[in-house]
Amino acid sequence: MLIKPKKSLGQNFLIDKNILKKIVTISKILNKDVLEVGPGTGNLTEYILKEKPNKIFLIEKDKTLCDQLQLKFQNKVEIKNNDILKINEKNISKNKLIVFGNLPYNISTEIICNWILKLEKDFWFSELILMFQKEVADRIISKTNSSDYGRLSIFLNWKMNVEKVFDISPNCFYPKPKIQSTLIHFTPKKDYYKIKKSKNLEMVTRIFFNQKRKKIKNPLKQLFINYQEISEKLKLDLNLRPQNLSLESYCNIVREYEKLKS
């Protein structure tokens, strides 16, 4: 049965066998629990199964695809017909998960930011191997002082090591998307800057990057009455712009903000 991709769900199925093989070699899957988000027609699932995981969980929003996946893989997989944004990931497995995902590009940043926002002390995953629109991936991997550097790069690099694996051509998908894709490998950091609430980092970076072209004096004034004192304490040059501040600087600003609110 030929599955017609649904535009409304942002479906583009990865069909290139060489790319599929490459993706499953990024991690050591043997005897591990694996979560695949948006498995589609199960092309990547087949290759994951060849690596002999302990268990594989599939989360697919499309009911038609879920039925097809069930027929195709029978009891080799555990399928949940659900929206990944509505699931408590901690309830999927008692073990840490290796997560694969060809995420719908229209909600890819929402999915991963949601995962980070909900993280507490423990990571529910051991690694994430995710595909993004290249333009979004460039923002995720960008460094301080670059034009792509912003909220997304700060937020995702805060608790995770982020590594670009490779770009993927539109020719590797059905139907062909109009844009290039990029695969990114995320692993949890053992040490990261401690703040009380991840939402505060999200809020502070939003205030700064909503005024991206302005000097940091403006957003600091918005957050602190004594902004000059704070800037001196944190050794911040008020003539800098938001893209010039490091992750460490943003976390220090958040800590000062949290002291103010405690």
Helices and strands as residue ranges (DSSP letters): G 7-9, E 13-14, H 17-24, E 33-37, H 43-50, E 55-60, H 63-73, G 74-76, E 78-81, G 84-86, G 89-91, E 97-102, H 108-118, E 125-133, H 134-141, H 151-159, E 160-168, G 170-172, E 173-174, E 181-188, H 198-209, H 217-223, H 227-233, G 242-244, H 247-261
